[in-house]
């Protein structure tokens, strides 16, 4: 009887440890993927790909990062990026948006995926303005002078998970490429948007028309700078 009791106790202990490890794996999975996608991935063996007719994509990039990296130690550089991007992560969560990935010093976010929402462009606009404010606070607290370029575009995208190793939830399509171009062809300290996103936001936000500019791979495009929300004071000190 004593041996059976010991065996039963050991079996329960193993089950508890397995459950704890499973919970750790699930928490890790939820840190990598949206909850709805993580659930599907556990149930489906094939790749996941969904089409969305309307979403908004944001790219942000720290201006002059290569020069900054040259004069900092690797450890200090990682700590700096972690502090800045962690503040962006909190804002992304605040607005219910989906962080897609970081690529070096670039930060990519999307609204309207994996769950559709009508206000995806508005949520991204609020995020972009708050990202500027967060970096302003960082500069004041750390006596730095960093600035970011932000580019935004709206339109159809394909989102999903492909591959079997080191997978991420990613986006594809012309909407994504154009959002990236809005960032790379933007100006330091500015939030540049396409006509498509402008039309979704024009009634609620204040803009400055940049005009028609040449965009690599796209030709001439009319773009706008997002300056603030209508009815609120606009900080033009960075311009």
C-alpha positions in Angstrom: 0.0 0.0 0.0 2.8 2.4 0.9 4.5 1.7 -2.5 1.2 2.4 -4.3 0.8 5.7 -2.4 4.3 6.8 -3.3 3.7 5.9 -7.0 0.5 7.8 -7.0 2.1 10.9 -5.4 5.0 10.7 -7.9 2.5 10.4 -10.8 0.6 13.5 -9.6 3.8 15.4 -9.2 4.8 14.6 -12.8 1.4 15.7 -14.0 1.7 19.0 -12.1 5.2 19.6 -13.6 3.9 18.8 -17.1 1.0 21.2 -16.7 3.4 24.0 -15.5 5.7 23.4 -18.5 2.7 23.4 -20.9 1.5 26.7 -19.4 5.0 28.2 -19.9 5.0 27.1 -23.6 1.5 28.6 -24.1 2.5 31.9 -22.5 5.5 32.0 -24.8 3.4 31.2 -27.8 1.0 34.1 -26.9 4.0 36.4 -26.7 4.9 35.5 -30.3 1.5 35.2 -31.9 -2.0 36.8 -31.5 -4.2 34.6 -29.3 -6.6 33.7 -32.0 -3.7 32.7 -34.3 -2.0 30.7 -31.6 -5.2 28.7 -31.0 -5.5 28.0 -34.7 -1.9 27.0 -35.0 -2.3 24.4 -32.2 -5.3 22.9 -34.1 -4.1 23.2 -37.7 -1.1 21.5 -39.2 -1.1 23.6 -42.4 0.0 27.2 -42.9 -2.3 30.0 -41.9 -3.2 32.7 -44.4 -6.1 35.2 -44.2 -7.1 38.0 -46.5 -8.3 41.3 -45.0 -10.0 43.9 -47.3 -9.1 46.8 -45.1 -6.3 47.2 -42.6 -3.7 49.9 -41.7 0.0 49.3 -41.4 2.6 51.5 -39.7 6.4 51.4 -40.0 8.6 53.5 -37.6 12.3 53.9 -37.9 14.9 55.7 -35.7 16.6 58.4 -37.8 20.4 58.0 -38.2 20.5 54.8 -36.2 23.6 53.5 -38.0 25.6 56.5 -36.8 24.2 56.1 -33.3 25.2 52.4 -33.3 28.8 53.2 -34.3 29.4 55.3 -31.1 27.7 52.9 -28.6 28.6 49.6 -27.1 26.4 46.6 -28.2 25.0 46.3 -24.7 24.1 49.9 -24.4 22.6 49.8 -27.9 20.3 46.9 -27.0 19.3 48.5 -23.8 18.4 51.7 -25.6 16.3 50.0 -28.2 14.6 47.9 -25.6 13.6 50.9 -23.6 12.2 52.7 -26.7 10.5 49.7 -28.2 9.1 48.6 -24.9 7.3 51.9 -24.6 6.0 51.4 -28.1 4.8 47.9 -27.1 2.7 49.3 -24.2 1.1 51.8 -26.6 0.4 49.1 -29.2 -1.4 47.1 -26.4 -3.2 50.2 -25.2 -4.8 50.7 -28.6 -5.5 47.0 -29.2 -3.2 46.8 -32.2 -0.9 44.0 -33.4 2.8 44.4 -33.2 4.1 42.4 -36.2 7.9 42.6 -35.7 11.0 44.7 -35.2 13.7 44.7 -37.9 16.8 46.2 -36.5 15.7 49.7 -35.5 12.4 49.5 -37.4 9.1 48.8 -35.7 6.1 47.4 -37.6 2.4 47.5 -36.3 -0.9 46.8 -37.9 -4.5 47.5 -37.2 -7.6 45.6 -38.3 -5.8 42.2 -38.1 -6.2 39.4 -37.0 -9.5 40.7 -35.8 -11.3 43.1 -38.1 -12.2 46.5 -36.7 -13.7 49.6 -38.4 -11.4 52.1 -36.6 -8.1 50.5 -37.6 -6.8 53.7 -39.2 -7.8 55.9 -36.3 -6.2 53.6 -33.8 -3.0 53.6 -35.8 -3.1 57.4 -36.0 -3.4 57.7 -32.2 -0.5 55.2 -31.8 1.7 57.2 -34.2 1.1 60.5 -32.3 1.8 58.8 -28.9 5.0 57.2 -30.3 6.3 60.6 -31.0 5.3 61.8 -27.5 7.0 58.7 -26.0 10.2 59.4 -27.8 10.1 63.1 -26.8 9.8 62.0 -23.1 12.7 59.5 -23.6 14.8 62.3 -25.0 14.1 64.6 -22.1 14.7 62.0 -19.5 17.9 60.7 -21.1 19.2 64.0 -22.5 19.1 62.5 -26.1 17.9 63.9 -29.4 16.5 60.9 -31.2 13.8 61.3 -33.8 11.7 58.8 -35.8 10.2 58.6 -39.2 6.7 57.1 -39.3 4.9 55.8 -42.4 1.3 54.7 -42.7 -0.9 53.2 -45.4 -4.3 51.5 -45.5 -5.7 48.8 -47.8 -6.0 45.1 -48.3 -3.4 42.7 -46.8 -2.7 39.0 -46.4 -1.7 37.9 -43.0 -0.6 34.6 -41.6 2.0 32.2 -40.4 4.2 30.2 -42.8 7.0 27.7 -42.3 7.7 25.3 -39.5 10.6 26.9 -37.7 10.9 30.3 -36.0 7.6 31.3 -37.4 6.0 34.7 -36.9 2.6 36.3 -37.7 3.5 38.4 -40.7 1.8 40.6 -43.4 2.2 40.7 -47.2 0.9 42.8 -50.1 1.2 46.1 -51.8 -0.4 47.9 -48.8 2.5 46.7 -46.6 5.2 47.7 -49.2 3.6 51.2 -49.6 3.5 51.7 -45.8 7.2 50.9 -45.7 7.8 53.4 -48.6 5.9 56.1 -46.6 8.5 55.7 -43.8 11.6 55.5 -45.9 10.5 58.5 -48.0 9.4 60.5 -45.0 11.1 63.2 -43.0 12.5 63.0 -39.5 9.9 63.7 -36.8 7.0 63.4 -39.2 4.2 60.9 -39.7 3.6 60.5 -43.4 0.4 58.9 -44.8 -0.9 57.9 -48.1 -4.1 59.3 -49.7 -5.9 56.1 -48.7 -5.3 56.6 -45.0 -5.8 60.3 -45.2 -9.4 59.8 -46.5 -10.1 57.5 -43.6 -9.0 60.1 -41.0 -9.6 63.5 -42.6 -12.7 64.3 -40.4 -11.0 63.6 -37.1 -7.3 64.7 -37.5 -5.3 67.6 -38.6 -3.0 67.2 -41.6 -0.4 69.1 -43.5 -0.4 68.3 -47.2 3.1 67.4 -48.4 2.1 67.3 -52.0 3.0 64.9 -54.8 6.4 63.1 -54.4 8.2 60.4 -56.2 8.0 57.1 -54.4 10.4 54.3 -55.3 8.5 51.5 -57.1 5.2 53.4 -57.0 5.8 56.6 -59.0 4.2 59.9 -58.1 2.0 59.8 -54.9 0.2 62.5 -53.0 1.1 62.3 -49.3 0.2 64.0 -46.0 1.8 64.6 -42.6 -0.4 63.8 -39.6 -0.1 66.6 -37.1 -2.6 65.9 -34.4 -6.2 65.3 -33.5 -8.9 67.9 -34.4 -9.9 69.9 -31.4 -6.6 69.4 -29.5 -3.5 71.6 -29.3 -0.8 70.6 -31.7 2.8 70.6 -30.6 4.8 72.1 -33.5 8.1 72.4 -31.5 9.6 69.4 -33.3 9.0 70.8 -36.8 
